[in-house]
C-alpha cells in the first residue's frame, strides 16, 4: 500500500497535553522521526482551528472526536486519529470511516497499573489510611472512626475480565477472597484458578465489593443504576477505575445517602472532562454532583490516576508512535486490536 503521508514530513497535533506527556513522548519521538505540536487544549469543534499543517491528531480520553469534529478534521486533511488510551467511546468510528481517516489506539498498557490502583482504593477506603495520615500529622493518635474489616474471606465481584480484570483477580486471590466474575466471554483459565463466572444479578446480590473493569458502550452505560443498587447488599463497596458513565451519578448519591452503598472509590467520573487533569484549586466548581460526592466521608475520588505509572506511560508512548508509523508505511498494524477504523 502507498504510504498515507510522507513519513519524513509527519507532524502530529497532540491534544490535551500534560507535562508528563512531553517527558515520555519526547523521549521516544526522535526514534520515529516525528514532529509533535503539543497543544494543552482538549480537542473539540472550536479547538480544531489550532491544527496547522499537521496530518495526524493524537487524542486522549476526554477529547471530543464526534462526527462534527471528524468532518472538521477531514477538512484539515487529517489522515490518522491516534488515541493514546484503550477506550474509544469518545470517537465516532463510522464518521472516521466515511472520511477515510484511520483510527488506532493502545489496547493494553500495564493492566497491573489499573488493577493495583483499584486495590489501593479498596484498602484506603477500608482501613482509612488517608484519614489516619492526616490525623496523626495533627498529633491525634486516636483510633476512633478508623475501624475496618478483613478482606480475607469476603466475596468480590469483578465486572469485566479483560487484561485489567484478570490482573485484579490475581491480586484479590492473594487476599483470600471469593471471586465472582461477569463477562460476555467466560475465561476458562480464570475458572481453573477458582474464579466463579456468573450473571450480573448474582454479583449484585452476593458481592460485598464490586469492581468495574469493563468498557463503556450502549450496553454498559449506567450499569450501576437504581435498579442494580437495589439488589446489592447493604454497605456494599463499589470501585470504578474504568469509565465514569458506568455509574449513574445521581443514583449512587442517593444510595450513599440511604446507606445502601457503604464505600465508593472512583478514579473516573461521568462529567470528568470539565474537571480532571486541571488545577481548579482557586476556582468555584459548578458541578454539584462531584461536590456532593466529595462531601461523603466514605467516598474516595482520584482524578483518572490509575494509568499513571512509569511503565504504563512508557508503553503508551511506544505503542502510540509505533501505531502511527505502521499506518504511515503499510496498510495495517501488527496488533489488530489497536486498529479501530
Buried (B, 14 or more C-beta within 10 A) or exposed (E): EEEBBEBEEBBBBBBBBEEEBBEBBEEBBEEBEBEBBBBBEBBBEEBBEBBEEBBBBBBBBBBBBEEBBBBBBBEBEBBBBBBBBBBBEBBBBEBBBBBEBBBBBBBBBBBBBBBBBBBBBBBBBBBBBEEBEEBEEEEEEEEEEEEEEEBEEBBBBBBBBBBBBBBBBBBBBEBEBBBBBBBEEEBEEBEEEEBBBBEBEBBBBBBBBBBBBBBBEEEBBBBBBBEBBEBBBEEBBBBBBBBBBBBBBBBBBBBBEEEBBBBBBBBBBBEBBBBBBEEEEEEEEEBEBBEBBEEBEBBBBBBBBBBBBEEBBBBBBBBBBBBBBBBBEEEEBEBEEBBBB
